[in-house]
Amino acid sequence: MSNAPTFSIDVAEFWDDPYPTLAAMRADAPICFVPELGATLITRRDDIHTCEKNVAVFSSDQPGGLMNVLMGQNMMRRDGDDHRKERFVYYPAISPKTVASTWAAQFAELTDSVLRDLVPAGAADLTATYATAVSGEALKIMTGLTTITHGEMDAWSQAMIDGIANYTGDSDVEARCREATASIDRAIDERLDEVRTTPDHSLLSVMLESGMPLENVRANIKLTISGGQNEPRDAIAGAAWALLTHPEQLELVRAGGATWLDVFEEYCRWVSPIGMSPRRIAAQHQFGGVEFEPEERVFFMFSSANRDEEHFENADRFDVTRDNRASLTFGAGPHFCAGAAASRSLVGDIALPRLFETLDGLRLADSSEPATFGGWAFRGPLNLPVEWTP
């Protein structure tokens, strides 16, 4: 174990709202060992930006890590040539060019379809209905798992992200994660013959066409679902909540003082949907006055980096006019999120503007159950009751 100072946390409080604790870490112990998580946390933006690029020490290859154990080894859990080879196959299916030429029009069509069904209701939980449906339907077409429902996609994603963040070892959480991965394997099997006979632009088809071993295809589809459902889902619902609770920011956007993509980028800085990325120490190393030992577990806390006072003035404030170039919403270095272009297109270009354009008078519901948030490794609104004029 490293000689980093120990910083104990209340796990339940950290799940409810990690930001006060992360601020204290940045101020008092920016690199600290948290016994309740069994990991050393790195919390300052520049430290994370530097260390994430040093894959020879801060390795993504984690044979005993929860993601590998529960989901199989995907490209995110590989380094060097192994990572580059799989990313080279995977990336063209969701590159900015492919998003613009193939997926954007389909994103718009499926979003409009969800909204048409939603308009007559006049009220809904926006997380459970709109955000979940839009994110899930988009992920179905991109992955190629078109025989499932968006509800199944969301449930499997949630079970997997709960499983890979299960650092306290809850057996029920692990069981749900394993059932989800088995269900995904069955959904992949249902599509194999069709995509082999009639190739398309989906990730399943593109990876199979490349000759990637089926075991690796399965692992990378699970990776895509684990992050590709919850991040846009939580960004759609969370950004809508942020605008509804900050009406002056919504007016800025409507007046042309900021773009919908600015809203997406600022929300993902302010409340990071993916708040952490784990690493394994591959070699003895000194950084920031801390001696790291081989096989130690390290967490890069993106959520903390995105509120680092050294880079973001009034970092706890939601401000759609903010310069977010220093944010680490999608990571940095060789493991920069491959799905960034798809997420920006789906949420910033389509889902957010069409939501506010279509649902007349959209507002928070006068409800005894206000919106609540949860999570620290992954974070988003658990519910969002809203109303509008049908």
Secondary structure, DSSP 8 states (H G I E B T S, - for coil): -----B----HHHHHH--HHHHHHHHHH-SEEEETTTTEEEE--HHHHHHHHH-TTTEES--TTSHHHHHH---GGG--HHHHHHHHHHHGGGSSHHHIIIIIHHHHHHHHHHHHHHHGGGSEEETIIIIIHHHHHHHHHHHHT-TTS-HHHHHHHHHHHHHHHT-TT--HHHHHHHHHHHHHHHHHHHHHHHHHHHS--SSHHHHHHHTT--HHHHHHHHHHHHHHHTHHHHHHHHHHHHHHHH-HHHHHHHHTTSS-HHHHHHHHHHHS-SB--EEEEE-S-EEETTEEE-TT-EEEE-HHHHTT-TTT-TTTTS--TTS--TT--TT--GGG--TTHHHHIIIIIIIIHHHHHHHSEEEEE---SS---EE-SSB-EES--EEEEE-
